[in-house]
Structures are given as structure tokens and as C-alpha cells.
């Protein structure tokens, strides 16, 4: 039965549809998991990476950290120099959900992603399923990122999406809470099976 309540589904990409994790790279560089975690917590941090996602160039971000942590220069330069090694591939069960939604013909499908504009072209080449989206908004290109309400609004305006008829999916609880505070119903992604269950519950998937 056609679902009349929802017209649009907005997906996050990293950790929802694309398995991206810097640990895939740094487990090859450091001897122990403890060293990996220390490096990602104190040197190449999430906050630092998100500044590139918001439009700072990879070179600028890299040189900034190298000046702060010269003893880690080689490891810092590897972050973007060997960035492809952080990609674990598509998350097949979630890609299948995306394909089912596309095949139903009932929903407009969008991606709203915090991603550097310099590395996103690699994802477009690697993952054919990105062609299933009716529109993709990339933070690095727009120089805005989640959880800024302006970033959500940019997608709504660009594709004439009514947030009252929209569901948003993201693995980051911060981004989910921001979307909900802005009036967009959201699902905090924890697994493909849990997402499927949530979509069935809402009548979006059969």
C-alpha cells in the first residue's frame, strides 16, 4: 500500500551506506590498537577532520597539524595521502534498503553528508549506488555541515522538500537530535536490521 505520510528519505552516507573508518588505515601504521586510538583521539581528531568536511582544504588541515605535532608528520600526512585505505566498501544491507526504496517509486531519495569536497569524487567513482539519489548535498562543497540547521535547510530549499513529509537517517546522534530539533523526523541508525525495522514500523518499507 502506498504510504502517504512520507515523500522524502534523507540518508547520511558514512557509517550508514559507506563503511569509512580511519582505523582501517591506522591499524597498518601503528603497532597496537591503543596507539591507534590515542592518535585519533589526540592528533587526527574528529573535530579536525570535520573542519575539512566544512570546506577547509586538505593541505591546510594537514599542514596545521604537522606544525602542531611534527613528531607525527608521516602519520598525519597518511590521513589524506592514503585516504582510500579508510574505505571498507559499501554497507550492503543498507544499500539494499536504498534500492528497495528506489524501486518502490514512492519516495524522493537524498543524501546529506559531512564529507570533504576533495575526497567525495573518490566515493562517486567507487560507489555506483550513489546514482540512486535524486540529490546529494556535500558539506565540503557548501562550506556548511551537520548539525547546523542551515545545512538541513539548504537541502530542503534546493530540492523543494517539505520537512513535514520527510525522514532523516544518520548514525551520529548529535546530527539526529539537531534534525529533530529542526522539525525533521529522524532515525538514529545503529544497524541495517534496526533501520529496516524502523522503516517497516512507519510503513515506508513493506
C-alpha positions as CSV (number, residue, x, y, z in Angstrom):
1,X,0.0,0.0,0.0
2,X,1.3,3.4,-0.9
3,X,2.5,5.4,2.2
4,X,1.0,8.9,2.1
5,X,2.8,10.2,5.2
6,X,6.3,10.3,3.8
7,X,7.5,11.7,0.5
8,X,11.3,12.0,1.0
9,X,14.0,10.0,2.7
10,X,17.4,11.7,3.5
11,X,20.4,9.4,4.2
12,X,23.7,10.2,5.8
13,X,26.5,8.3,4.0
14,X,29.4,7.5,6.2
15,X,28.7,4.5,8.5
16,X,25.2,4.2,7.1
17,X,25.8,3.3,3.4
18,X,29.6,3.6,3.2
19,X,31.9,1.8,5.6
20,X,34.5,4.5,6.3
21,X,36.8,4.2,9.3
22,X,40.3,5.7,9.8
23,X,41.2,2.6,11.9
24,X,41.4,0.5,8.7
25,X,44.4,2.6,7.7
26,X,46.0,3.3,11.1
27,X,45.9,-0.3,12.2
28,X,48.5,-0.8,9.5
29,X,50.6,2.1,10.7
30,X,50.6,1.7,14.5
31,X,51.7,-1.5,16.3
32,X,48.8,-1.6,18.8
33,X,45.1,-0.6,18.9
34,X,45.9,1.6,21.9
35,X,48.3,3.7,19.8
36,X,45.7,4.0,17.0
37,X,43.0,5.2,19.5
38,X,45.4,7.7,21.1
39,X,46.4,9.1,17.7
40,X,42.8,9.5,16.6
41,X,41.7,11.0,19.9
42,X,44.6,13.5,20.3
43,X,46.1,14.2,16.8
44,X,43.8,13.5,13.8
45,X,40.7,14.1,15.8
46,X,37.0,14.1,14.6
47,X,36.9,17.9,15.1
48,X,40.0,18.4,12.9
49,X,38.5,16.1,10.2
50,X,35.2,17.9,10.3
51,X,36.9,21.2,9.6
52,X,37.9,19.7,6.2
53,X,34.4,18.4,5.9
54,X,33.3,22.1,6.3
55,X,35.5,23.3,3.4
56,X,39.0,23.8,4.8
57,X,41.4,22.4,2.2
58,X,43.1,19.1,2.9
59,X,46.5,20.8,2.5
60,X,45.7,23.5,5.0
61,X,44.3,21.0,7.5
62,X,47.4,18.7,7.1
63,X,50.0,21.5,7.4
64,X,48.2,22.9,10.5
65,X,48.5,19.5,12.3
66,X,52.1,18.9,11.1
67,X,53.1,22.2,12.7
68,X,51.4,21.2,16.0
69,X,52.6,17.6,16.0
70,X,55.8,17.4,14.0
71,X,56.8,14.1,15.6
72,X,53.7,12.6,13.9
73,X,54.3,14.2,10.4
74,X,54.3,10.9,8.5
75,X,51.2,9.6,10.2
76,X,49.3,12.9,9.7
77,X,50.2,13.0,6.0
78,X,48.9,9.5,5.6
79,X,45.4,10.6,6.7
80,X,44.6,12.1,3.2
81,X,47.6,10.6,1.4
82,X,46.3,7.1,2.0
83,X,42.6,8.1,2.5
84,X,41.2,5.3,0.2
85,X,42.6,2.8,2.7
86,X,40.0,4.0,5.2
87,X,37.1,2.8,2.9
88,X,35.8,-0.6,3.8
89,X,33.3,-0.6,0.9
90,X,29.5,-0.2,0.8
91,X,27.3,-1.5,3.6
92,X,25.4,-4.0,1.5
93,X,22.3,-4.4,3.7
94,X,21.7,-0.6,3.8
95,X,22.3,-0.3,0.1
96,X,19.6,-3.0,-0.4
97,X,17.2,-0.8,1.6
98,X,18.1,2.2,-0.6
99,X,17.5,0.1,-3.7
100,X,14.1,-1.1,-2.3
101,X,13.0,2.5,-1.7
102,X,14.1,3.5,-5.2
103,X,12.3,0.6,-6.8
104,X,9.1,1.4,-4.9
105,X,8.9,4.7,-6.8
106,X,7.2,6.3,-3.8
107,X,10.0,8.4,-2.4
108,X,12.5,11.0,-3.4
109,X,15.9,10.0,-2.0
110,X,18.6,12.4,-0.9
111,X,22.0,12.3,0.8
112,X,23.2,14.9,3.3
113,X,26.8,14.2,4.1
114,X,29.6,15.7,6.1
115,X,32.4,14.9,3.6
116,X,35.4,16.8,2.2
117,X,34.7,18.1,-1.3
118,X,38.2,16.9,-2.3
119,X,37.7,13.3,-1.4
120,X,34.0,13.0,-2.3
121,X,34.7,12.4,-6.0
122,X,36.5,9.2,-5.0
123,X,33.3,8.0,-3.4
124,X,31.3,8.9,-6.6
125,X,33.7,6.8,-8.6
126,X,33.8,3.8,-6.1
127,X,30.1,3.5,-5.3
128,X,27.5,3.2,-8.2
129,X,24.6,3.1,-5.7
130,X,25.1,6.9,-5.2
131,X,23.4,7.3,-8.6
132,X,20.2,6.2,-6.9
133,X,19.8,9.5,-5.1
134,X,17.7,12.3,-6.5
135,X,20.2,14.8,-5.0
136,X,23.3,14.8,-2.8
137,X,24.4,17.7,-0.7
138,X,28.1,17.6,0.4
139,X,29.3,19.8,3.3
140,X,32.7,20.5,1.9
141,X,31.2,21.9,-1.3
142,X,28.7,24.0,0.6
143,X,31.0,25.1,3.5
144,X,28.3,24.1,5.9
145,X,27.9,20.9,7.8
146,X,25.7,19.0,10.2
147,X,24.5,19.7,12.8
148,X,24.0,23.3,11.5
149,X,20.3,23.9,10.8
150,X,21.3,25.9,7.8
151,X,22.8,22.8,6.2
152,X,19.5,20.8,6.6
153,X,17.6,23.8,5.2
154,X,19.9,24.1,2.2
155,X,18.8,20.6,1.1
156,X,15.1,21.3,1.8
157,X,15.3,24.5,-0.3
158,X,17.4,23.1,-3.2
159,X,15.1,20.1,-3.8
160,X,11.8,21.7,-2.6
161,X,11.5,19.1,0.2
162,X,8.8,19.5,2.8
163,X,10.3,18.6,6.2
164,X,6.9,17.5,7.5
165,X,6.8,14.6,5.0
166,X,10.5,13.6,5.4
167,X,12.5,11.1,7.4
168,X,16.2,11.6,8.1
169,X,18.7,8.8,8.8
170,X,22.1,9.3,10.5
171,X,24.4,7.3,12.7
172,X,25.5,10.4,14.6
173,X,23.1,11.1,17.5
174,X,24.2,14.7,17.5
175,X,23.0,15.1,13.9
176,X,19.8,13.2,14.6
177,X,19.0,15.5,17.6
178,X,19.7,18.6,15.5
179,X,17.4,17.4,12.7
180,X,14.6,16.6,15.2
181,X,15.0,20.0,16.9
182,X,14.6,21.5,13.4
183,X,11.4,19.6,12.9
184,X,12.6,16.7,10.7
185,X,11.6,13.3,11.9
186,X,14.8,11.2,12.3
187,X,16.1,7.6,12.8
188,X,19.3,7.1,14.7
189,X,21.0,4.5,12.6
190,X,22.6,1.6,14.6
191,X,22.4,-1.2,12.1
192,X,20.8,-2.1,8.8
193,X,18.4,-4.5,10.5
194,X,17.4,-1.9,13.0
195,X,16.9,0.7,10.2
196,X,14.7,-1.8,8.3
197,X,12.6,-2.4,11.3
198,X,12.1,1.4,11.9
199,X,11.1,1.9,8.2
200,X,8.7,-1.0,8.3
201,X,7.2,0.3,11.5
202,X,6.5,3.6,9.7
203,X,5.0,1.9,6.7
204,X,7.9,3.1,4.5
205,X,9.1,-0.4,3.7
206,X,6.8,-3.4,3.4
